[in-house]
Amino acid sequence: MKSNQKLREQLQHYRRFLPWITLKELLMIVLCTIPYALTVNQLLVPHAIVGGGVTGLCEIIYFATDTYVPIWLSSAVINVVLLVIATLTVGWHYALRTVWGVLWLTVWLKVIPIAPVPLLTDSFMAVVVGGLFTGCFLGICFLNNGSTGGTDIIAMIVNKYHHLPMGRVLMFADMTVISSAFFLPTIQAAGMQSAIEKILFGLTYTFMFSTAVDWVMNRMRQSVQFMIFTQKPDEIAEAIITQAHRGCTFLDAQGGYNKKPMKVVTCIARSYESATIFRLVRAIDPNAFVSQSQVRGVFGQGFDPMANGK
């Protein structure tokens, strides 16, 4: 009975904070879609460089119609169609967060004007800086369970029925869109060499973008393991549990020199939580011996879902 009562209290505590967590995630999605729209309208379009994904396809439509169809409009229409298909195939749970991301990406593409002169005059610097800038913020967006739609929806649908890796589907879709830009009259008019350079710039942007997304997501998800040898294991474990909100485990050990039994506190946490744990240990037992090591593939409560470890 006591364990059931404690479980109910823990669930109530979780539900109490869940709306605030959801609000924080939705706000982060709003903020992280701004750099994406900024890069497209202020760097890529002024240089006539087509990126990957649905936004790149919208750029092609924009240039092919001689700027008659705005990027934000075609992006909204294509994403709505993909979202309807995703809702019917993948499910509405995935579509809800994607609708929020697509909505705000469309808003920023509409609000942020297309620059007559690019922010960076050098095309190569524009794709490198733009790819890194956009990728870092979209990595944060993905960590907050957000999505900007586009080829992500296509990859999700294809993966459901054909079990192809999502990364391979995204890469194929991006390369197809970027390569299609080669036949645009505005790009062909500049000559063969310039057209090839535009395609290479688009591929460079996609590479930098993907690299930045992976770096941010891996960095934030990187975990560390602590082995804490101390004379105050109970106090340190209590501090880590209550202050750092991480679980601890006691290991029975024996000193090799003095042969005295002791408890070793072991704990796994995210890398950005290391400083907090070190401060707690130092405050309680300055003489503690602490070993920290990086770990990969941590699955379970407080980390990645167990299903991701398949």
N, C-alpha and C positions, 0 to 999 in steps of 0.2 A: 504493500500500500504506500509506504514511504517513497519507494523508487518511482511509482506511478505519479505521485504527487509532485516529485521533483521534476520528472519529465514534463508534466503539464506546465510547471512554472517556467522551464527552459523554453518550451514552445511559445508560451505567452510572451516571454522576453524577446524571442526572435521575431514574432509577429509585430511587436511594438515598434521595432526598428526597421522592419522591412519596407514600409512606405518611404522612409528617409533614404534608405539605400537605393530604392528604385528612382526616387527623385534625383539623387546625385548622379546616377547613371544616365538618366534622360538629359540632364543638364550638360554632362560631359559630351554626349552625342551631338548636342546643339553646337557646342563650342568647337569640337574637333572637325566639324564639316566646313568651318570657315576657311581654314588653310587650303582645303581641297579646291573650293570655288575660287579662291584668290589665285592659286597657281594656274588654274585653267584660264581664267579671264585676264590675268595680268602678265603671264609668262608664256604659256603654250600658244594660245590663239594669236597674239600679236606676232609671234615668230612663225606662224603657220605650221606648228608642230602638232601632230596628232598623237595623243597618248592612247593607252589601251582601254578596254572596257566599254561600257555603254557611253560614258562621257566622250571617249574618243570617237565612237560612232556618231554621236551628236555633233562633234566638230566636223566630221566629214559631211554631214547633212548641212551644216551651217555654211561651209565653204562651197559645197556643190550647188546650193540655192543662192549663191552670191549674197550671203548674210541675211537672206529673207526670213528663214526659219531660225529663231533664236535658240541657243543651246539649252536654256532652261526649259523651254517648251517641249522640245523633242525628248529631253531627258525625262520630264514628267510623264509624257505619253508612253514612252517605251517601258519605263519602270512600272507604271500602272498595269500595263498588259502582262509584264512578267510577274508582278505580284498576284494578279488574279490566277495565273497559271500555278504559281507556287502555293497559293492557298488551297487550290483543288488537288494538288499532288503531294506536297510536303506537309501541309497543315497550317492552320491559322496562327499557332503559337510562334512559329518562325516569322510569319509575315508581320505581326504586330510591331516588333521593334524595328523591322526594316521599313515599314511605313513611316515611322517617326524620323528615321535617318534620311530617307528619300525626300520627305517633306521639307526638312531644313536644308538639305543640299540644294533643292530646287529654289528655295527662298534666297539662299546666298548667291546662287548663280544668276538670279534675277536682280538682286540688290547691288552686287559688286559689278561695276561697269567693265566692259572690255577695253583695255588700255589702248589708245592709239599708238603709243610708244611703249614697248615692254620695259618693265622695271629693270631688267638686266639686258644690256644690249648684246652681249655675247650669247649665242645660242647654246653652246655647250655648257656654260655656267648656268644658264637658265634651266636646262633639264636636270643637271646635277643638284642644284640648290632646290629646285621645285620638287624633284623626286624625294629627296631627303626630308624636306619640310613637310610635304603631304604625308609621306609614309610614317613619320614619327607620330603625327597627330592621329592618323587613322589607326595606327597600332593601339593607341590609347582608347580610341573609339571601340575597337574590337574587344579589348579587355573589359570594357563596360557593357558587354553583350550587345553592342550596336552593330549596324550594318548600313552601307550606303546603297544597297541593292545592286543593280547592274548585273555583271557577269557572275557575281556571287550567287545570285538566284539561279542562273543557268547551271552553274557547277553543282549546286545543291540538287537540282532536279535530275541532272545526268547521273550524279553519284547514287541517287536512290534506285534507279532502274538498271544501271550498267556497272555500278561499283568501281568506277574509274577514280583514281586519285584526284581530289579537287584541285590540287596544285597543277596537275597536268592539263586539266580542262581549262583552268584560268589562263595558263600560259598559251594554249592553243588559241583561245578566244582573243587574247590580247594581240598575239602575233598576226592573226587574221585581220583584225581591225586596222592595225598599224600598216600592214602591207597594202591594204586596200587604198590607203591614202596616196599611194604612188600614182594612181590613175586620175587624181583630181586635176582639173584643168589649171587651177591656180598654182599647183606645184609643178606640173609639167611645163608651164610657161617659163619657169625659171631655168630650164635646161635639165639634161639628164643627170649631171653631176650634183646639182643642187637638190634634185628630187631624191637621189640616193642618200644624200646627207640628211634630208628631212626624215627619211625612214630610220636611219641609224640613230638620229637624235631621239626619235620616238621610242626605239628599243632601249636606248640608254636610260631614258626617263623611267620606263617600266622596270628596268633592272634596279635602278636606285630606289624606286618606290617600294618594290618588293623586299629589297634588302633592309630598308629602314623599318618596314612593318615587322619583319621577322626579328630584327634586333630588339625592338621595343618589347615585343611580346615575350621573347626568350629572356630578356633582361628582367622584366617584371615577374616572370614566373620562376626564375632561378631560385633554387633552394639551397640552404646550408644546414649542416648537422653539427650540433654542439655536444661535446663530451666534457662535462664539468666535474672536476675532482675537488671536493670541498669538504670542510668540517661542518658546514651548515647546509646540508642538502635539503632539509625540509623548508627552511626559510627561503632558499633560492627558488625551489620549485613553486612554492606558494606565490612568490613575487612574479615569476614568469607567467604563471597561470592567470593571475589577477590583473597584472599590469600589461604584459605583452600579449595576453589572450592566446597563448600557445600551450599545448599539452606537454607534459614531461613524463619520463619513465625512469624509475630507479633500477640500477643494475648493481647487484652484489659483487664486490671486488675485495681484493686483499693486497695490501702494500707489499711490493717485492722486497723491500729493505727491512721494514719494521714488522712485517707479517701481521699488521693490524687490519681487521675487517673495516670496510668503509662502503659508503653508497656513492655511486657515480650517477649524476643527473644527466640524462641525454634528452635532447630536444631538437626537433626539426622545424625550421622557420623559413620564411622568405628572406632573400638576401638583404632587402631594404630594412628588415627588422633586426639585423645584427647589432646595430649600434645601441638599440634599446636594451637588448639582452645583455650586452657587455656592461652597460651602465648599471643595470640591476645587480649583476654579479659583483662588480667592483664596489658598489655601495654596501653590499651585505658581507662579502668576504674578500678583502683586497688580496689575500694570499692564495686565493683559489687558482687552480691550474686548469686552463681552458683550452680545448682543442677544437678548432673550427675547420670543417672541410665541406667542399661543394658536393652536392648530390644531384643526380638526374633521375627523372621519372618518379616523382613523388605523387602518389595517388591516394585518395581517401578524403576523410573529413578535413576541411580547411585548406585543401589543395585541389589538384585537378580531379575530375570525376573518374571513378574506377574504369568506366567504359573506354576512356581515352588510352588506357594502357594495353589494349588489345593489339 
